[in-house]
Amino acid sequence: MSAQSRLVIAIDGPSGTGKSTVARWVAQDLKLSYLDTGANYRAATLWCMRNGLDLTQPETVETQQITELITTMPLAQDLNPNNVSVALDGQDITEAIRTDEVTANVSALSTRPQVRELLVKLQQQAIESRPRIVVEGRDITTVVAPDADARILLTASPEVRMARRRQQLRETDQDPTNVESDVMVRDAKDSALVDFMTPAEGVAEIDSTNLSLEDTVTVVLAEIQRQVNAKQS
C-alpha cells in the first residue's frame, strides 16, 4: 500500500470478534498508529471510581459529575501498536482497566450520550494528531471517523464470540463464568445508543466466525486495500 499523508482505518465490532487484536496487527503490518477507544471508556471509568463516584449505583450519579471528572482526566495513551499502554496521572493502568470491576462499570459511562460525546472529541483529537492510524471500537465507522479511508465491521457468531471472550479472560486470569450474560448485557446497553451490529452504508462487514486470527487479518488487509484503491481511482 503506497504511503500517503492520511490513512485512517476504522474498525468496529462487538465483544469477542477479535477486533482489538486484528486492529493492532493491521496497524503493525501497515506501520500505522493504533487507538483502542474502548480503553478510553475504561480509563474514564477507573478515573471516576478513583475519584469517589459509586458507579455500581449509576442512578445516583449525575452525568455532569462524570463529564467534569473526564475533563480533568490526566490520560496518556501510547498509540504505538508494538507498545500498547495506558496511563493516568503518570501511573500505568494498562492492566487495571481490564479488571472485572472496571468492566462491570463501563456501561455507567458508555450509555450516557454526553459522556460519549466528550470521549468522541478526545478520540477525534487523537486521530488529528496521528492521521495515519487504525482506530477500533463500536462507533468508529459511523461517529468517530465516518470519513475514514477504510471502514470495516468485524462480526462473528454469538457462540464463537462467547468462546473467544472466555479464552481471553482465562489468559488474563479473570473469571469467565458469567461471560455470556455480561457480554449480552453490555452489548444491549451500548446498542441502545450505537448500532455496532449492522454495517452502515459504505462499511464492509467481515464475518470472522470460521476464520483464524491470521486469516482474519489477511482478509481485513485486502479489504482495506480495496477501499483505498477505490477512493484513489
Residue pairs with C-beta under 8 A, 6 or more apart in sequence:
1 7
1 30
1 224
1 225
1 228
4 132
5 131
5 132
6 131
6 132
6 149
7 30
7 32
7 131
7 132
7 133
7 149
7 228
8 127
8 131
8 132
8 133
8 135
8 145
8 147
8 148
8 149
8 150
9 23
9 26
9 27
9 30
9 32
9 133
9 134
9 135
9 148
9 149
9 150
9 152
9 224
10 135
10 136
10 140
10 141
10 144
10 145
10 146
10 148
10 150
10 151
10 152
11 19
11 22
11 23
11 26
11 134
11 135
11 136
11 140
11 141
11 152
11 153
11 154
11 220
12 19
12 136
12 137
12 138
12 139
12 140
12 141
12 142
12 151
12 152
12 153
12 154
12 196
12 203
13 19
13 136
13 138
13 153
13 154
13 155
13 196
14 138
14 155
14 161
14 183
14 187
14 196
14 197
15 161
15 165
15 183
15 186
15 187
16 156
16 160
16 161
16 162
16 163
16 164
16 165
16 168
16 183
17 154
17 155
17 156
17 161
17 164
17 208
18 154
18 156
18 164
18 208
18 213
18 216
19 136
19 154
20 36
20 38
20 136
21 213
22 136
22 154
22 208
22 213
22 216
22 217
22 220
23 34
23 36
23 134
23 135
23 136
24 34
24 36
24 81
24 84
24 134
25 81
25 213
25 217
26 32
26 134
26 217
26 220
26 221
26 224
27 33
27 34
27 81
27 133
27 134
28 34
28 81
28 82
29 217
29 221
30 134
30 221
30 224
32 81
32 132
32 133
32 134
33 79
33 80
33 81
33 130
33 132
33 133
33 134
34 79
34 80
34 81
34 84
34 133
34 134
34 135
34 136
35 77
35 79
35 123
35 126
35 127
35 130
35 133
35 134
35 135
35 136
36 77
36 84
36 136
36 137
37 119
37 123
37 135
37 136
37 137
37 138
37 140
37 144
38 136
38 137
38 138
39 77
39 86
39 97
40 75
40 77
40 119
40 122
40 123
41 106
41 109
41 110
41 119
42 86
42 97
42 98
42 102
42 103
42 106
43 73
43 75
43 77
43 86
43 88
43 93
43 97
44 66
44 69
44 70
44 73
44 75
44 109
44 115
44 119
45 55
45 97
45 102
45 105
45 106
45 108
45 109
46 88
46 93
46 96
46 97
46 102
47 69
47 70
47 73
47 75
47 88
48 55
48 65
48 66
48 69
48 70
48 109
49 55
49 101
49 102
49 105
50 88
51 69
53 61
53 65
53 66
53 69
54 60
54 61
55 61
55 105
55 108
55 109
56 104
56 105
58 107
58 108
61 108
63 112
63 114
63 115
66 109
66 112
66 115
67 114
67 115
67 118
70 115
70 118
70 119
71 118
73 88
74 88
74 89
74 90
75 86
75 87
75 88
75 122
76 86
76 87
76 88
76 90
77 85
77 86
77 87
77 126
78 84
78 85
78 86
79 126
79 130
79 133
81 134
84 94
85 92
85 94
86 92
86 93
86 94
86 97
87 93
87 94
95 172
96 102
98 172
98 174
99 174
100 174
100 175
103 182
104 182
106 186
107 185
107 186
107 189
107 190
109 115
110 116
110 189
110 190
110 193
111 189
111 190
111 192
111 193
113 193
116 139
116 193
116 194
120 139
120 143
120 144
123 135
123 137
123 144
124 144
124 145
126 133
127 133
127 135
127 144
127 145
135 144
135 145
135 148
137 144
138 190
138 194
138 196
139 194
139 196
140 148
140 151
141 148
141 151
141 152
141 153
141 199
141 200
141 203
142 194
142 195
142 200
142 203
143 194
145 151
146 200
149 224
149 227
149 228
149 231
150 204
150 223
150 224
150 227
150 228
151 200
151 202
151 203
151 204
151 227
152 203
152 204
152 205
152 206
152 220
152 223
152 224
153 196
153 198
153 199
153 203
153 204
153 205
153 206
154 206
154 208
154 216
154 220
155 197
155 205
155 206
155 207
155 208
155 209
156 164
156 207
156 208
156 209
157 209
160 208
160 209
161 183
162 179
162 180
162 183
165 176
165 179
165 183
166 176
166 179
167 176
169 175
169 176
169 179
170 176
187 197
190 196
191 197
199 205
204 223
204 227
206 216
206 219
206 220
206 223
208 216
211 219
